[in-house]
Amino acid sequence: MPNDFGKMWGESVRMGGPGSGSWYRWSKKNTVEECRTLDINRWSREGLLRPGLYFSWAWKDDQGSVKASIEVRTLPGAVELAYTVTPRGGEPQEIRYQVPLTYTPCNYGGERPWFVCPGKGCGRRVGKLYLGGTYFLCRHCHDLAYESQREDRATRFLRKAQKIRRQLGGHPGLVYPFPEKPKGMHWKTYYRLKFEAEKAEWASWAALQERLERWQASLQRAEEKLKGLERRQQKWA
């Protein structure tokens, strides 16, 4: 039996179908990284889109234990998904629906598959669907953000610098020495990446300093307001 999906957000799930309106909305905005994901390109690479197939798709934790799973049946021009959802305080609900597929030609031959989002009034052509409650829909229907969109400027610059350090085979931490040039890399490329990393590091520190200055200004205003309240209290005493 497929694992329950309704508990992943820790809140009640609005039941309904892909045409019931607001059933796929929730109060907290989540990210795509937090969701169970169906990747049609991966299914295509693994030969799972041929009509007439039945297979299980599972999500596992770091120890290899299955945390959630669904049953999939492939049809001509669609896939049928089946799984169980348990709303908080409710009874398990068996969910079964079809997601249409479409294909577009590739530049060098062949076709690329796409999901057609089953959300009400959507129909977007997407490569991934996300579970944000009861149904697998596109990130627009679930109003999902990317984790990078939550980051402030300091964190974005820091991640860029760390990415370059990893690319060069070094430790991402800024307290560690900058990586040496990898074997086979042109010096011009190495210096360009080093310059980009150092620029991102300094931009991260500058953005962090701006944030600290804003915090200090807010703290100073709070202290001034507190002193004003204390003076009023002494005057009334």
Contacts in CASP RR format, 6 or more apart in sequence:
PFRMAT RR
TARGET T0000
AUTHOR 0000-0000-0000
METHOD contacts of the structure
MODEL  1
MPNDFGKMWGESVRMGGPGSGSWYRWSKKNTVEECRTLDINRWSREGLLR
PGLYFSWAWKDDQGSVKASIEVRTLPGAVELAYTVTPRGGEPQEIRYQVP
LTYTPCNYGGERPWFVCPGKGCGRRVGKLYLGGTYFLCRHCHDLAYESQR
EDRATRFLRKAQKIRRQLGGHPGLVYPFPEKPKGMHWKTYYRLKFEAEKA
EWASWAALQERLERWQASLQRAEEKLKGLERRQQKWA
1 84 0 8 1.000
2 56 0 8 1.000
2 68 0 8 1.000
2 69 0 8 1.000
2 70 0 8 1.000
2 71 0 8 1.000
2 82 0 8 1.000
2 83 0 8 1.000
2 84 0 8 1.000
3 66 0 8 1.000
3 67 0 8 1.000
3 68 0 8 1.000
3 69 0 8 1.000
3 83 0 8 1.000
3 84 0 8 1.000
4 68 0 8 1.000
4 84 0 8 1.000
4 85 0 8 1.000
4 86 0 8 1.000
4 92 0 8 1.000
5 36 0 8 1.000
5 68 0 8 1.000
5 83 0 8 1.000
5 84 0 8 1.000
5 85 0 8 1.000
5 131 0 8 1.000
5 133 0 8 1.000
5 134 0 8 1.000
6 13 0 8 1.000
6 85 0 8 1.000
6 86 0 8 1.000
6 87 0 8 1.000
6 88 0 8 1.000
6 133 0 8 1.000
6 134 0 8 1.000
7 86 0 8 1.000
7 88 0 8 1.000
8 36 0 8 1.000
8 68 0 8 1.000
8 131 0 8 1.000
8 132 0 8 1.000
8 133 0 8 1.000
9 26 0 8 1.000
9 28 0 8 1.000
9 30 0 8 1.000
9 132 0 8 1.000
9 133 0 8 1.000
10 88 0 8 1.000
11 26 0 8 1.000
11 27 0 8 1.000
11 88 0 8 1.000
12 87 0 8 1.000
12 88 0 8 1.000
12 89 0 8 1.000
13 85 0 8 1.000
13 87 0 8 1.000
13 88 0 8 1.000
13 133 0 8 1.000
13 134 0 8 1.000
14 22 0 8 1.000
14 23 0 8 1.000
14 24 0 8 1.000
14 25 0 8 1.000
14 26 0 8 1.000
14 133 0 8 1.000
14 134 0 8 1.000
15 23 0 8 1.000
15 85 0 8 1.000
15 87 0 8 1.000
15 93 0 8 1.000
15 134 0 8 1.000
16 23 0 8 1.000
16 134 0 8 1.000
17 23 0 8 1.000
17 97 0 8 1.000
17 134 0 8 1.000
17 135 0 8 1.000
18 97 0 8 1.000
18 118 0 8 1.000
18 119 0 8 1.000
18 120 0 8 1.000
18 135 0 8 1.000
18 137 0 8 1.000
19 119 0 8 1.000
19 120 0 8 1.000
20 120 0 8 1.000
21 120 0 8 1.000
23 134 0 8 1.000
23 135 0 8 1.000
24 119 0 8 1.000
24 132 0 8 1.000
24 133 0 8 1.000
24 134 0 8 1.000
24 135 0 8 1.000
24 137 0 8 1.000
24 141 0 8 1.000
24 142 0 8 1.000
25 143 0 8 1.000
26 132 0 8 1.000
26 133 0 8 1.000
29 143 0 8 1.000
29 144 0 8 1.000
29 145 0 8 1.000
30 132 0 8 1.000
30 142 0 8 1.000
30 144 0 8 1.000
30 145 0 8 1.000
31 144 0 8 1.000
31 145 0 8 1.000
31 146 0 8 1.000
31 147 0 8 1.000
31 149 0 8 1.000
31 150 0 8 1.000
32 128 0 8 1.000
32 130 0 8 1.000
32 139 0 8 1.000
32 144 0 8 1.000
32 145 0 8 1.000
32 146 0 8 1.000
32 147 0 8 1.000
33 146 0 8 1.000
33 147 0 8 1.000
35 130 0 8 1.000
35 131 0 8 1.000
35 132 0 8 1.000
35 142 0 8 1.000
35 144 0 8 1.000
36 59 0 8 1.000
36 68 0 8 1.000
36 130 0 8 1.000
36 131 0 8 1.000
36 132 0 8 1.000
36 136 0 8 1.000
37 128 0 8 1.000
37 129 0 8 1.000
37 130 0 8 1.000
37 131 0 8 1.000
38 57 0 8 1.000
38 81 0 8 1.000
38 115 0 8 1.000
38 128 0 8 1.000
38 129 0 8 1.000
38 130 0 8 1.000
38 136 0 8 1.000
39 127 0 8 1.000
39 128 0 8 1.000
40 49 0 8 1.000
40 101 0 8 1.000
40 113 0 8 1.000
40 114 0 8 1.000
40 115 0 8 1.000
40 127 0 8 1.000
40 128 0 8 1.000
41 112 0 8 1.000
41 113 0 8 1.000
41 127 0 8 1.000
43 49 0 8 1.000
43 113 0 8 1.000
44 113 0 8 1.000
48 55 0 8 1.000
48 72 0 8 1.000
48 74 0 8 1.000
49 74 0 8 1.000
49 79 0 8 1.000
49 101 0 8 1.000
49 113 0 8 1.000
50 74 0 8 1.000
51 74 0 8 1.000
51 75 0 8 1.000
51 76 0 8 1.000
51 77 0 8 1.000
52 73 0 8 1.000
52 74 0 8 1.000
52 75 0 8 1.000
53 72 0 8 1.000
53 73 0 8 1.000
53 74 0 8 1.000
54 71 0 8 1.000
54 72 0 8 1.000
54 73 0 8 1.000
54 74 0 8 1.000
55 71 0 8 1.000
55 72 0 8 1.000
56 69 0 8 1.000
56 70 0 8 1.000
56 71 0 8 1.000
56 72 0 8 1.000
57 69 0 8 1.000
57 70 0 8 1.000
57 72 0 8 1.000
58 66 0 8 1.000
58 67 0 8 1.000
58 68 0 8 1.000
58 69 0 8 1.000
59 66 0 8 1.000
59 67 0 8 1.000
59 68 0 8 1.000
59 69 0 8 1.000
60 66 0 8 1.000
60 67 0 8 1.000
61 67 0 8 1.000
68 83 0 8 1.000
69 83 0 8 1.000
70 81 0 8 1.000
70 82 0 8 1.000
70 83 0 8 1.000
71 81 0 8 1.000
71 82 0 8 1.000
71 83 0 8 1.000
72 79 0 8 1.000
72 80 0 8 1.000
72 81 0 8 1.000
72 82 0 8 1.000
73 79 0 8 1.000
73 80 0 8 1.000
73 82 0 8 1.000
74 80 0 8 1.000
75 98 0 8 1.000
77 100 0 8 1.000
77 101 0 8 1.000
77 102 0 8 1.000
78 98 0 8 1.000
78 99 0 8 1.000
78 100 0 8 1.000
78 101 0 8 1.000
79 98 0 8 1.000
79 99 0 8 1.000
79 101 0 8 1.000
80 96 0 8 1.000
80 97 0 8 1.000
80 98 0 8 1.000
80 99 0 8 1.000
81 95 0 8 1.000
81 96 0 8 1.000
81 97 0 8 1.000
81 98 0 8 1.000
81 99 0 8 1.000
81 136 0 8 1.000
82 94 0 8 1.000
82 95 0 8 1.000
82 96 0 8 1.000
83 95 0 8 1.000
84 92 0 8 1.000
84 93 0 8 1.000
84 94 0 8 1.000
84 95 0 8 1.000
85 92 0 8 1.000
85 93 0 8 1.000
85 95 0 8 1.000
85 133 0 8 1.000
85 134 0 8 1.000
86 92 0 8 1.000
86 93 0 8 1.000
87 93 0 8 1.000
93 134 0 8 1.000
95 134 0 8 1.000
95 135 0 8 1.000
97 118 0 8 1.000
97 135 0 8 1.000
98 118 0 8 1.000
99 115 0 8 1.000
99 116 0 8 1.000
99 117 0 8 1.000
99 118 0 8 1.000
99 129 0 8 1.000
99 136 0 8 1.000
100 115 0 8 1.000
100 116 0 8 1.000
100 118 0 8 1.000
101 113 0 8 1.000
101 114 0 8 1.000
101 115 0 8 1.000
101 116 0 8 1.000
102 113 0 8 1.000
102 114 0 8 1.000
102 116 0 8 1.000
102 125 0 8 1.000
103 111 0 8 1.000
103 112 0 8 1.000
103 113 0 8 1.000
103 114 0 8 1.000
104 111 0 8 1.000
104 112 0 8 1.000
104 114 0 8 1.000
104 125 0 8 1.000
105 111 0 8 1.000
105 112 0 8 1.000
106 112 0 8 1.000
114 125 0 8 1.000
114 126 0 8 1.000
114 127 0 8 1.000
115 125 0 8 1.000
115 126 0 8 1.000
115 127 0 8 1.000
115 128 0 8 1.000
115 129 0 8 1.000
115 138 0 8 1.000
116 123 0 8 1.000
116 124 0 8 1.000
116 125 0 8 1.000
116 126 0 8 1.000
117 123 0 8 1.000
117 124 0 8 1.000
117 125 0 8 1.000
117 126 0 8 1.000
117 129 0 8 1.000
117 137 0 8 1.000
117 138 0 8 1.000
117 140 0 8 1.000
117 141 0 8 1.000
118 135 0 8 1.000
118 136 0 8 1.000
118 137 0 8 1.000
119 135 0 8 1.000
119 137 0 8 1.000
119 138 0 8 1.000
119 141 0 8 1.000
122 137 0 8 1.000
122 138 0 8 1.000
122 140 0 8 1.000
122 141 0 8 1.000
124 138 0 8 1.000
124 140 0 8 1.000
126 138 0 8 1.000
126 139 0 8 1.000
128 138 0 8 1.000
128 139 0 8 1.000
129 136 0 8 1.000
129 137 0 8 1.000
129 138 0 8 1.000
130 136 0 8 1.000
130 137 0 8 1.000
130 138 0 8 1.000
130 139 0 8 1.000
130 142 0 8 1.000
130 144 0 8 1.000
132 142 0 8 1.000
132 144 0 8 1.000
148 156 0 8 1.000
148 159 0 8 1.000
151 159 0 8 1.000
152 207 0 8 1.000
152 211 0 8 1.000
153 203 0 8 1.000
153 204 0 8 1.000
153 207 0 8 1.000
154 204 0 8 1.000
154 205 0 8 1.000
154 207 0 8 1.000
154 208 0 8 1.000
154 211 0 8 1.000
155 204 0 8 1.000
157 200 0 8 1.000
157 201 0 8 1.000
157 203 0 8 1.000
157 204 0 8 1.000
157 207 0 8 1.000
158 174 0 8 1.000
158 200 0 8 1.000
158 201 0 8 1.000
158 204 0 8 1.000
160 196 0 8 1.000
160 197 0 8 1.000
160 200 0 8 1.000
161 174 0 8 1.000
161 197 0 8 1.000
161 198 0 8 1.000
161 200 0 8 1.000
161 201 0 8 1.000
161 204 0 8 1.000
162 172 0 8 1.000
162 173 0 8 1.000
162 174 0 8 1.000
163 172 0 8 1.000
164 193 0 8 1.000
164 194 0 8 1.000
164 196 0 8 1.000
164 197 0 8 1.000
164 200 0 8 1.000
165 171 0 8 1.000
165 172 0 8 1.000
165 173 0 8 1.000
165 176 0 8 1.000
165 178 0 8 1.000
165 179 0 8 1.000
165 197 0 8 1.000
166 172 0 8 1.000
167 193 0 8 1.000
168 178 0 8 1.000
168 179 0 8 1.000
168 180 0 8 1.000
168 181 0 8 1.000
168 182 0 8 1.000
168 185 0 8 1.000
168 190 0 8 1.000
168 193 0 8 1.000
169 179 0 8 1.000
169 182 0 8 1.000
170 176 0 8 1.000
170 179 0 8 1.000
171 179 0 8 1.000
174 201 0 8 1.000
178 194 0 8 1.000
178 197 0 8 1.000
178 198 0 8 1.000
181 187 0 8 1.000
181 190 0 8 1.000
182 190 0 8 1.000
END
